[in-house]
Amino acid sequence: MSYCKKCGSILVEGTKFCSACGAPVTRPDRQKEVKDRRSDGVKILVLVFGGIILLGAFALLIGGGALLWINTSLIDNEGFIIVESNPLKRDSYAIAFQHINIDVSEVVGTWGVWRPSPSDFVTIKLTYSNNNLSKNVFLGIANESDVETYLFDVYYDEVTRFSLISPSHSLDAIFETHPGDSVTSDPTSQTFWTASKHGTGTQNLEWIPEEGNYWIVLMNEDGSAGIDLNLSFGAKIPLLSTISLVLIVGGIISLLIGGVLIYFGVRR
């Protein structure tokens, strides 16, 4: 026996309206069906959001783990990540890395009253030596316009890209040759270099970059043709450990949140 929810009168089986007050009669099974549908819709939304958060958590953990591996496996005693290239051997007067455009503001903008500079993020170390022991090495970094003038009509090679060689994880340079008929002057006598280092044996040049468009130039110290150098690149990133820790912690928190949402989404 059922009763009207509005006036409490006894309802006749099968009627759609209460005979006493005229209120519509809602079947209990219909109410349950509507409630179940709403509950299923909420659970689907919870599952979708939980799945998205879990995907983000895995991405954060993978990124943080990769940075942590770099921080522990590829960094030397001075805190530099080191990558070596295969010997750079060319018949020209110079090897150049062109169009190194450094502009932090395009990437991070201005953070309030503090405008970050490239030196806040990275210090670069270049280690190089000459395989021809009869010649000393030279490496210089300068603004693009100055080096373009210096190497105008000079036979030199530009490194356009590197390919990774496995399993040694060394880099193999791909060159583009720029022909010319002029002979370079002694690079050590030039005054436009932003940073430079030359001498016999292995040389190390640490460079704290500033904004600008630079070329890196490798030559023989006397400016002669025929280059046969070993080169390795190093980068010190002060925030690397902090970034990896933040990514891992964020991944763990996201994993917990996503797991809880998935649990409530599948729980009956």
C-alpha positions as CSV (number, residue, x, y, z in Angstrom):
1,M,0.0,0.0,0.0
2,S,1.3,3.4,-0.9
3,Y,0.4,6.9,0.2
4,C,0.3,10.3,-1.4
5,K,3.5,12.3,-0.6
6,K,1.5,15.6,-0.5
7,C,-1.6,14.8,1.6
8,G,-1.0,11.3,2.9
9,S,-4.1,9.7,1.4
10,I,-4.1,6.1,0.4
11,L,-3.4,5.7,-3.3
12,V,-5.2,3.3,-5.5
13,E,-2.9,0.9,-7.4
14,G,-2.2,2.1,-10.9
15,T,-3.5,5.7,-10.5
16,K,-1.4,8.6,-11.8
17,F,-3.0,11.2,-9.6
18,C,-4.1,11.3,-6.0
19,S,-8.0,11.2,-5.7
20,A,-7.9,13.5,-2.7
21,C,-5.6,16.3,-3.7
22,G,-4.9,15.6,-7.4
23,A,-1.1,15.5,-6.9
24,P,0.8,13.4,-9.5
25,V,1.9,10.0,-8.4
26,T,5.6,9.1,-9.0
27,R,6.5,5.5,-9.0
28,P,9.4,4.5,-6.6
29,D,11.1,2.6,-9.4
30,R,11.0,5.7,-11.6
31,Q,12.5,7.8,-8.9
32,K,15.3,5.3,-8.4
33,E,15.9,5.2,-12.2
34,V,16.3,9.0,-12.4
35,K,18.6,8.9,-9.3
36,D,20.8,6.1,-10.8
37,R,21.1,8.0,-14.1
38,R,22.3,11.1,-12.3
39,S,24.7,9.1,-10.2
40,D,26.1,7.4,-13.4
41,G,26.7,10.7,-15.1
42,V,28.6,12.1,-12.1
43,K,30.7,8.9,-12.0
44,I,31.6,9.2,-15.7
45,L,32.8,12.8,-15.1
46,V,34.8,11.7,-12.1
47,L,36.5,8.9,-14.2
48,V,37.3,11.3,-17.1
49,F,38.9,13.9,-14.8
50,G,40.7,11.2,-12.9
51,G,42.1,9.8,-16.1
52,I,43.3,13.2,-17.3
53,I,45.0,13.9,-14.0
54,L,46.7,10.4,-14.1
55,L,48.0,11.1,-17.6
56,G,49.4,14.5,-16.4
57,A,50.9,12.7,-13.3
58,F,52.8,10.2,-15.5
59,A,54.1,13.0,-17.8
60,L,55.4,14.9,-14.7
61,L,57.0,11.8,-13.3
62,I,58.7,10.9,-16.6
63,G,60.0,14.5,-17.0
64,G,61.2,14.8,-13.5
65,G,62.8,11.3,-13.6
66,A,64.6,12.2,-16.9
67,L,65.9,15.5,-15.4
68,L,67.0,13.6,-12.2
69,W,68.8,11.0,-14.3
70,I,70.6,13.8,-16.2
71,N,71.5,15.5,-12.9
72,T,73.0,12.3,-11.5
73,S,74.5,10.6,-14.6
74,L,75.7,13.3,-17.1
75,I,77.0,16.1,-14.8
76,D,80.7,16.4,-14.0
77,N,82.3,17.5,-10.7
78,E,81.8,21.2,-11.6
79,G,78.0,20.8,-12.2
80,F,78.1,20.8,-16.0
81,I,76.1,18.5,-18.3
82,I,78.8,17.3,-20.8
83,V,78.1,16.1,-24.4
84,E,81.0,15.3,-26.7
85,S,81.2,15.5,-30.4
86,N,83.2,13.5,-32.9
87,P,86.4,15.2,-34.1
88,L,85.7,18.3,-36.2
89,K,88.0,18.0,-39.2
90,R,87.8,20.4,-42.2
91,D,90.1,21.9,-44.8
92,S,88.8,25.4,-44.3
93,Y,90.0,28.4,-42.2
94,A,87.2,28.2,-39.6
95,I,84.3,26.2,-38.2
96,A,81.3,28.4,-37.2
97,F,78.2,27.8,-35.1
98,Q,75.9,30.5,-36.4
99,H,72.7,32.3,-35.3
100,I,72.8,31.5,-31.6
101,N,70.0,33.9,-30.7
102,I,69.6,34.5,-26.9
103,D,66.5,36.4,-25.9
104,V,65.0,35.3,-22.5
105,S,62.2,37.8,-22.7
106,E,60.6,36.0,-25.6
107,V,60.4,32.8,-23.5
108,V,59.7,33.9,-19.9
109,G,58.7,37.6,-20.3
110,T,59.2,39.9,-17.3
111,W,58.4,38.4,-13.9
112,G,57.1,41.5,-12.0
113,V,59.9,43.8,-11.1
114,W,62.5,41.1,-11.9
115,R,63.5,40.6,-15.5
116,P,65.6,37.4,-15.7
117,S,68.7,37.3,-17.8
118,P,70.3,34.2,-19.5
119,S,72.9,34.0,-16.8
120,D,70.2,33.2,-14.3
121,F,69.5,30.0,-16.2
122,V,72.7,28.6,-17.8
123,T,76.4,28.8,-17.9
124,I,78.1,27.3,-21.0
125,K,81.5,25.5,-21.0
126,L,83.3,24.6,-24.2
127,T,86.3,22.2,-24.0
128,Y,88.5,21.8,-27.1
129,S,91.9,20.6,-28.2
130,N,93.8,20.3,-31.5
131,N,94.6,16.9,-32.9
132,N,97.4,18.5,-34.9
133,L,99.9,19.0,-32.1
134,S,101.9,21.5,-34.3
135,K,99.1,24.0,-34.1
136,N,97.5,25.8,-31.1
137,V,93.7,26.2,-30.9
138,F,91.5,29.2,-30.8
139,L,87.8,29.6,-29.9
140,G,85.9,32.9,-29.9
141,I,82.4,34.0,-29.3
142,A,81.2,37.3,-30.8
143,N,78.2,39.2,-32.1
144,E,76.9,38.0,-35.5
145,S,77.6,41.2,-37.3
146,D,81.3,41.3,-36.2
147,V,82.0,37.7,-37.2
148,E,80.2,38.1,-40.6
149,T,82.6,41.0,-41.4
150,Y,85.6,39.0,-40.2
151,L,84.8,35.9,-42.2
152,F,83.5,37.8,-45.3
153,D,84.8,36.1,-48.5
154,V,86.7,33.6,-46.3
155,Y,86.5,29.8,-46.9
156,Y,84.8,28.4,-43.8
157,D,82.4,25.7,-42.7
158,E,79.1,26.2,-40.8
159,V,77.8,23.5,-38.5
160,T,74.1,23.3,-39.5
161,R,73.1,20.5,-37.1
162,F,74.3,17.5,-35.1
163,S,73.2,13.9,-35.3
164,L,73.4,11.6,-32.2
165,I,75.6,8.6,-32.6
166,S,74.6,5.5,-30.5
167,P,75.7,3.8,-28.3
168,S,78.4,6.3,-27.6
169,H,75.9,9.2,-27.3
170,S,78.4,11.4,-29.1
171,L,77.4,14.0,-31.7
172,D,78.3,14.0,-35.4
173,A,78.4,17.4,-37.0
174,I,76.7,18.2,-40.4
175,F,78.5,21.0,-42.3
176,E,77.6,23.6,-44.9
177,T,80.7,24.9,-46.7
178,H,80.9,28.7,-47.5
179,P,83.5,29.3,-50.2
180,G,85.8,32.3,-50.3
181,D,89.0,33.7,-51.7
182,S,90.3,35.8,-48.8
183,V,92.7,34.7,-46.0
184,T,91.8,35.3,-42.4
185,S,93.9,37.5,-40.2
186,D,95.2,36.3,-36.8
187,P,92.0,35.7,-34.7
188,T,93.9,36.5,-31.4
189,S,94.5,40.1,-32.7
190,Q,90.8,40.9,-33.1
191,T,89.2,43.0,-30.4
192,F,85.5,42.2,-31.1
193,W,85.3,38.8,-29.3
194,T,82.9,38.7,-26.5
195,A,84.8,35.7,-25.0
196,S,87.8,33.9,-26.4
197,K,90.5,31.4,-25.4
198,H,93.5,30.1,-27.2
199,G,96.7,28.2,-26.5
200,T,98.3,24.7,-26.6
201,G,96.7,21.5,-25.4
202,T,93.2,21.3,-24.0
203,Q,91.4,24.6,-23.4
204,N,88.3,25.4,-21.4
205,L,86.1,28.4,-22.1
206,E,83.2,29.2,-19.7
207,W,80.7,31.7,-21.1
208,I,77.9,33.3,-19.1
209,P,75.6,34.4,-22.0
210,E,73.9,37.8,-22.4
211,E,71.1,38.6,-24.7
212,G,72.2,38.9,-28.3
213,N,72.8,37.0,-31.6
214,Y,76.2,35.2,-31.5
215,W,78.5,33.1,-33.5
216,I,80.9,30.6,-32.0
217,V,84.1,30.2,-34.1
218,L,86.8,27.5,-34.0
219,M,90.1,28.1,-35.7
220,N,93.8,27.5,-35.5
221,E,95.5,30.1,-33.4
222,D,97.6,31.4,-36.3
223,G,94.5,31.6,-38.6
224,S,95.8,28.9,-41.0
225,A,93.6,26.5,-42.9
226,G,93.1,22.9,-42.0
227,I,91.2,22.3,-38.8
228,D,91.2,19.1,-36.8
229,L,89.7,19.7,-33.3
230,N,88.0,17.8,-30.5
231,L,85.1,19.6,-28.9
232,S,82.7,19.0,-26.0
233,F,79.8,21.1,-24.9
234,G,78.9,21.7,-21.3
235,A,75.9,23.5,-19.7
236,K,75.3,24.3,-16.0
237,I,71.7,24.8,-15.2
238,P,71.3,26.0,-11.6
239,L,67.6,25.2,-11.3
240,L,67.9,21.7,-12.7
241,S,67.7,19.9,-9.4
242,T,64.8,22.1,-8.2
243,I,62.9,21.7,-11.4
244,S,63.3,17.9,-11.3
245,L,62.1,17.8,-7.6
246,V,59.1,20.0,-8.3
247,L,58.1,17.8,-11.3
248,I,58.4,14.6,-9.2
249,V,56.5,15.9,-6.2
250,G,53.8,17.4,-8.5
251,G,53.6,14.0,-10.3
252,I,53.2,12.1,-7.0
253,I,50.5,14.5,-5.8
254,S,48.6,14.3,-9.1
255,L,48.9,10.5,-9.1
256,L,47.2,10.4,-5.6
257,I,44.5,12.8,-6.7
258,G,43.9,10.9,-9.9
259,G,43.8,7.6,-8.1
260,V,41.3,8.8,-5.6
261,L,39.0,10.1,-8.3
262,I,39.3,6.8,-10.2
263,Y,38.4,4.9,-7.0
264,F,35.3,6.9,-6.4
265,G,34.4,6.7,-10.1
266,V,34.3,2.9,-10.1
267,R,33.1,2.4,-6.6
268,R,29.5,1.2,-6.4
